[in-house]
Amino acid sequence: MANNKKRKPRKVNSVKPANTVNTKTENANSAAERPAYGYSSSTSNKSMVLRVLILVVAGLMFLLFLLFRSVRVYSEKGKDHFTLLGICLIKTKDESLILTVSQELWEKAETTHFRFRFTRVFCALHKQDSVYIHFPDEQVRKCTLER
């Protein structure tokens, strides 16, 4: 069946011709009507560029922080075969490095044999430092970084 309803015509925004006689007086009046506290377009563009630049730098610093503080946690699946469980972050407390294995990673693991892979940059910055590893079953192990 065909839809026999009549549609209303759409309104089209048409451009009205400008009044050429009063253009000078309109421009002068519009400048006078602007608020005194308003910013010019060049100032707002500069501040927008500055804000974007600050956000980009902050984002890069955050990514570097994650890169330097992240540790990959592997679990032993078979003889000399490890599977990636996830990534943990290292925290510092009283000038010691603390790695906490989350309950989620603990439950994912098939065995209690873990391997931790630190980033090269982290190992270069913390040569011969000790890392305390806290497990969910309240065991704490101390290991020394080597690379």
C-alpha positions in Angstrom: 0.0 0.0 0.0 1.2 3.4 -0.9 1.4 6.2 1.7 -0.9 8.9 0.4 -0.2 11.4 3.1 0.9 14.8 1.9 4.1 16.1 3.4 4.6 19.7 4.4 7.3 21.5 2.5 10.5 22.1 4.4 11.5 25.6 5.2 14.7 26.6 3.5 17.0 29.1 5.2 17.6 31.7 2.6 20.1 34.5 2.8 18.6 37.9 2.9 20.2 40.7 0.9 22.3 43.0 3.1 21.4 46.6 3.4 24.3 48.3 1.7 23.4 51.8 2.9 23.9 51.1 6.6 26.9 48.7 6.6 29.4 51.3 8.0 27.1 52.3 10.8 26.3 48.7 11.7 30.0 47.7 11.9 30.7 50.7 14.1 27.8 49.9 16.4 28.6 46.2 16.6 32.1 46.9 17.8 30.7 49.3 20.4 28.2 46.7 21.6 30.9 44.0 22.4 31.4 43.4 26.1 34.7 44.8 27.5 35.6 41.4 29.1 35.4 39.4 25.9 38.6 37.9 24.4 39.7 38.6 20.9 39.9 35.6 18.6 43.7 35.6 18.5 43.9 35.4 22.3 41.4 32.6 22.5 43.3 30.7 19.8 46.6 31.1 21.7 45.1 29.9 24.9 43.5 26.9 23.1 46.8 25.9 21.6 48.5 26.3 25.0 45.8 24.0 26.6 46.2 21.4 24.0 50.0 21.5 24.3 49.7 21.1 28.1 47.4 18.1 27.7 49.7 16.4 25.1 52.7 16.9 27.4 50.8 15.6 30.4 49.6 12.5 28.4 53.2 11.7 27.3 54.5 12.0 30.8 51.7 9.7 32.0 52.6 7.1 29.3 56.3 7.3 30.3 55.3 6.8 33.9 53.4 3.7 33.0 56.2 2.5 30.8 58.8 2.8 33.6 56.6 1.4 36.4 54.9 -1.5 34.6 55.8 -5.2 35.1 54.5 -8.1 33.1 53.4 -11.1 35.2 53.7 -14.6 33.8 52.5 -17.9 35.2 54.1 -21.3 34.6 51.9 -23.4 32.4 54.1 -26.3 31.8 57.8 -27.2 31.9 59.6 -24.0 30.9 56.4 -22.5 29.3 55.0 -19.3 30.8 51.8 -17.5 29.9 51.1 -13.8 30.3 48.6 -13.1 33.1 48.6 -9.3 33.1 50.5 -6.2 34.0 51.1 -4.7 37.5 52.4 -1.4 38.5 55.3 -0.9 41.0 54.8 1.5 43.9 57.5 3.2 46.0 57.1 3.4 49.7 59.9 4.6 52.0 62.5 4.3 49.2 61.6 0.7 48.6 59.9 -0.8 45.5 56.7 -2.7 46.1 54.9 -4.9 43.6 51.5 -6.2 44.6 50.1 -9.2 42.7 46.3 -8.6 42.4 43.8 -11.2 43.5 42.6 -11.4 39.8 46.1 -12.4 38.6 46.4 -14.9 41.5 43.2 -16.6 40.5 44.2 -16.7 36.8 47.4 -18.5 37.5 47.5 -22.3 37.1 50.4 -22.7 39.4 52.1 -20.6 42.1 55.3 -20.2 40.0 55.5 -16.7 38.6 57.9 -14.9 36.4 58.1 -11.1 36.4 59.4 -9.1 33.4 60.5 -5.6 34.2 61.1 -3.1 31.4 64.7 -2.4 30.3 64.5 1.2 31.3 63.2 0.4 34.8 66.1 -2.1 35.2 68.6 0.4 34.0 67.3 3.0 36.5 67.1 0.6 39.4 70.2 -1.6 39.1 70.7 -3.9 42.1 67.6 -2.5 43.9 65.4 -4.9 45.8 61.7 -5.3 45.0 59.3 -6.6 47.5 56.5 -8.7 45.9 53.3 -9.0 47.9 51.0 -12.0 47.0 47.3 -12.2 47.9 48.0 -15.1 50.3 50.0 -12.6 52.4 53.4 -13.9 51.4 56.1 -11.4 50.8 59.2 -12.2 48.7 62.2 -10.1 48.1 64.0 -10.2 44.8 67.0 -8.2 43.4 66.8 -6.7 39.9 69.3 -8.2 37.4 69.7 -7.5 33.8 
